[in-house]
Amino acid sequence: MRVTKKIREEQLAILEETYRGAKPELIFHNPFELLIAVILSAQCTDKRVNVTTKRLFSKVKSPEDIMAMFPEAALQEVF
């Protein structure tokens, strides 16, 4: 089935109406935090992720901060 512009607009209208006001459960303040939270959410509940990331993000603000936590990993090149 080909999705025409009309069908796409109808589907988007349904989604907007259905999920109006929906917000993500994960707590994040920037794309880096969102990425980490999403990766962790595959392993446990969003509630547990929020507890964990609250502590993590108080110490870690960037990918470089994470690499500094594991200096032996920083020596390895990833291709």
SVG drawing of the C-alpha trace seen along z (x, -y; Angstrom):
<svg xmlns="http://www.w3.org/2000/svg" viewBox="-7 -20 53 26">
<polyline fill="none" stroke="black" stroke-width="0.4" points="0.0,0.0 1.3,-3.4 1.1,-6.0 -0.2,-9.2 0.2,-12.7 -3.5,-12.6 -3.1,-9.2 0.1,-10.5 -1.6,-13.6 -4.5,-11.6 -2.2,-9.3 -0.2,-12.1 -3.5,-13.8 -4.6,-10.6 -1.2,-10.2 -1.2,-13.8 -4.7,-13.5 -4.0,-10.1 -0.7,-11.1 -1.3,-14.8 0.6,-15.9 2.6,-12.7 6.1,-13.1 9.0,-10.7 9.5,-9.0 13.2,-9.2 14.8,-12.3 17.5,-14.0 18.8,-17.5 20.8,-17.0 21.3,-14.5 24.2,-12.9 22.1,-12.1 19.2,-10.9 21.5,-8.5 22.8,-7.0 19.3,-6.8 17.9,-5.0 20.8,-2.5 20.2,-1.8 16.4,-1.6 16.8,1.5 18.1,3.3 15.7,2.2 12.7,0.0 12.7,-3.8 12.2,-4.3 15.4,-2.5 17.2,-4.3 16.2,-7.7 17.5,-6.6 20.8,-5.5 21.3,-8.4 20.6,-11.0 23.8,-9.8 25.7,-9.2 25.0,-12.6 26.0,-14.4 29.6,-13.2 29.6,-12.6 28.7,-15.4 30.2,-14.2 31.6,-11.1 35.1,-12.3 34.1,-12.1 33.1,-8.5 36.4,-7.7 38.3,-9.3 36.6,-6.8 38.1,-3.9 41.6,-5.1 42.6,-1.6 39.7,-1.7 40.8,-5.1 44.0,-3.4 42.0,-1.2 41.2,-2.5 37.7,-1.8 37.0,-1.4"/>
</svg>
